[in-house]
Amino acid sequence: MDFVFTLCDSMRGEPVPEWPGQPIAAHWSIEDPKAMTGSDLEQKAAFITAQRYIKNRITALVALPIASLDQVALTSQLREIGQRS
């Protein structure tokens, strides 16, 4: 594994298990759409929002010049991506 991303805020600050390959870990906070209460339309909107955030962040990840970044710079970039909508 190269990367491990946590999405749930309850995982933030928790120790990351030992993963094969010593991947870079980053937290990409996304509100749990399943926890959303409200109308069916509001619940659906929460899932659409979560999906959009994940898609945008993955798009930013694959656009990174990974081969030219050292581990510190890459970790910084991944954390920055996690702050985006």
C-alpha positions as CSV (number, residue, x, y, z in Angstrom):
1,M,0.0,0.0,0.0
2,D,1.1,3.5,-0.8
3,F,-1.6,5.6,1.0
4,V,-4.1,5.2,3.7
5,F,-6.9,7.7,4.1
6,T,-9.3,8.0,7.0
7,L,-12.6,9.7,6.3
8,C,-14.5,9.5,9.6
9,D,-13.7,12.2,12.2
10,S,-14.0,9.6,14.9
11,M,-10.8,8.1,13.5
12,R,-8.9,11.4,13.5
13,G,-5.9,11.2,15.9
14,E,-6.2,7.4,16.3
15,P,-3.1,5.5,15.8
16,V,-2.9,4.0,12.3
17,P,-2.4,0.2,12.2
18,E,0.7,-1.2,10.7
19,W,0.0,-1.4,7.0
20,P,2.1,-3.3,4.5
21,G,4.6,-1.1,2.7
22,Q,4.5,1.7,5.3
23,P,2.0,3.9,3.5
24,I,1.5,7.6,3.9
25,A,-1.5,8.3,6.1
26,A,-3.8,11.3,5.8
27,H,-7.2,12.3,7.2
28,W,-9.8,13.5,4.7
29,S,-12.7,14.4,6.9
30,I,-16.1,13.8,5.3
31,E,-19.3,14.0,7.3
32,D,-21.0,10.6,7.5
33,P,-24.0,10.9,5.2
34,K,-25.6,7.9,6.9
35,A,-25.8,10.0,10.1
36,M,-27.8,12.7,8.3
37,T,-31.3,13.1,9.6
38,G,-34.0,14.9,7.7
39,S,-36.1,14.4,4.7
40,D,-35.3,11.8,2.0
41,L,-34.1,14.7,-0.2
42,E,-31.8,16.0,2.5
43,Q,-30.4,12.5,3.2
44,K,-29.8,12.0,-0.6
45,A,-28.1,15.4,-0.8
46,A,-25.7,14.4,2.1
47,F,-24.7,11.3,0.1
48,I,-24.2,13.3,-3.1
49,T,-22.1,15.8,-1.2
50,A,-19.9,13.1,0.4
51,Q,-19.4,11.5,-3.1
52,R,-18.5,14.8,-4.6
53,Y,-15.9,15.5,-1.9
54,I,-14.3,12.0,-2.4
55,K,-14.3,12.4,-6.2
56,N,-12.7,15.9,-6.0
57,R,-10.0,14.7,-3.6
58,I,-9.2,11.6,-5.6
59,T,-9.0,13.7,-8.7
60,A,-6.5,16.0,-6.9
61,L,-4.5,13.0,-5.7
62,V,-4.1,11.5,-9.2
63,A,-3.0,14.9,-10.5
64,L,-0.1,15.2,-8.1
65,P,3.4,14.8,-9.5
66,I,4.0,12.0,-7.1
67,A,7.3,10.9,-8.7
68,S,8.8,14.3,-8.1
69,L,7.7,14.8,-4.5
70,D,9.6,13.6,-1.5
71,Q,7.7,12.0,1.4
72,V,7.4,15.2,3.4
73,A,6.1,17.2,0.5
74,L,3.7,14.4,-0.6
75,T,2.3,14.1,3.0
76,S,1.8,17.8,3.1
77,Q,0.0,17.8,-0.3
78,L,-2.3,14.9,0.8
79,R,-3.2,16.7,4.0
80,E,-3.9,19.9,2.0
81,I,-6.2,17.9,-0.3
82,G,-8.1,16.7,2.7
83,Q,-9.1,20.3,3.5
84,R,-10.7,20.8,0.1
85,S,-14.4,20.4,-0.7
